[in-house]
Amino acid sequence: MIKKYPDRIPEGEIRMFGKTLVITSKGMENLTGRSLKEYWYFYIEKQQIVFKEVKYNSYEEALERLMNELGKRGISNYVPAAIDDQNQRIGLQLDNGTLLFITTNGRR
């Protein structure tokens, strides 16, 4: 497909690493016309033990769940923020060490 439709892949979305051809997700979406479905996950975690994991189809749905859980705990003025150095988890660590967060990285 790459040889047949070379104009479908934007500049910088495909590279050769030695003899291996590597294409980004965006490049594959342009080439095939299909996009990857990105799921969001809501977690309740304490001491690296997951107590709750729920999969959502969108960021908005997962964020709504996070805000509802925080509301149940009396936290109403929360502004979504990253809780890790890689900015992969958005949530809050409670005083008792419990983490409530959303992420695109499912554990399973």
FENHUWO-V157753 format. One record per residue. N is the residue number from 1. PHI is phi as a letter, one per 20 degrees, with the letter a starting at -180 (NA if undefined). OMEGA is omega in radians with two decimals (999 if undefined). D_CENTER is the distance of its C-alpha to the mean C-alpha in Angstrom with 2 decimals. Layout:
N/PHI/OMEGA/D_CENTER
N/PHI/OMEGA/D_CENTER
This chain:
1/NA/-3.14/28.82
2/f/3.10/28.24
3/f/-3.11/32.02
4/f/-3.09/32.66
5/c/-3.07/30.17
6/f/-3.11/29.72
7/e/-3.13/29.28
8/e/-3.09/26.07
9/d/3.14/23.99
10/f/3.10/23.52
11/g/3.09/24.95
12/n/-3.11/22.81
13/e/3.14/20.47
14/b/-3.13/22.70
15/b/3.01/24.52
16/d/3.01/26.94
17/d/-3.02/26.56
18/m/3.10/30.00
19/d/-3.09/30.56
20/d/3.09/26.91
21/e/-3.12/25.40
22/d/3.14/21.71
23/c/-3.14/19.87
24/f/3.09/16.45
25/g/3.13/14.15
26/f/3.10/15.60
27/f/3.11/19.00
28/f/3.10/18.68
29/f/3.12/17.71
30/f/-3.10/20.80
31/f/-3.05/22.94
32/e/-3.07/22.35
33/n/3.12/21.55
34/d/3.11/18.66
35/d/3.08/15.00
36/f/3.08/12.11
37/e/3.12/10.64
38/d/3.11/6.89
39/e/3.04/6.66
40/d/-3.11/5.51
41/c/3.04/7.58
42/d/-3.13/10.32
43/c/2.85/12.33
44/d/-3.02/15.83
45/c/3.04/16.81
46/b/-3.11/20.11
47/l/3.12/21.52
48/m/3.04/18.64
49/d/-3.12/19.56
50/e/3.11/17.10
51/e/-3.13/19.13
52/b/3.05/16.79
53/c/3.13/13.68
54/c/-3.11/13.03
55/e/3.13/10.86
56/c/3.14/10.52
57/e/-3.09/10.72
58/b/3.06/9.48
59/f/-3.09/8.19
60/f/3.12/11.94
61/f/-3.14/12.67
62/f/3.12/10.36
63/f/3.09/11.72
64/f/3.10/15.13
65/f/3.11/15.02
66/g/-3.12/14.23
67/f/3.09/17.06
68/f/3.13/19.33
69/f/3.10/19.02
70/f/3.11/19.81
71/f/3.10/22.63
72/f/-3.13/24.06
73/e/3.07/24.42
74/n/3.14/26.21
75/d/-3.06/23.56
76/d/-3.08/23.74
77/d/-3.10/23.38
78/f/3.03/19.84
79/d/-3.09/18.04
80/g/-3.13/14.23
81/b/3.12/13.80
82/f/3.12/11.94
83/d/3.10/13.56
84/c/-3.09/13.14
85/f/-3.10/14.55
86/e/-3.11/11.56
87/l/-3.14/9.85
88/e/-3.13/6.67
89/d/3.12/7.91
90/d/-3.12/9.53
91/r/-3.02/12.69
92/b/3.01/16.21
93/d/-3.14/18.50
94/f/-3.11/21.62
95/g/-3.13/25.12
96/e/3.11/25.47
97/n/3.11/22.52
98/f/3.07/20.19
99/d/2.98/16.52
100/d/-3.08/14.83
101/b/3.02/11.13
102/c/-3.12/7.84
103/a/3.05/4.46
104/e/-3.10/1.91
105/e/3.07/5.13
106/f/-3.11/7.99
107/e/-3.06/11.30
108/e/999/13.48
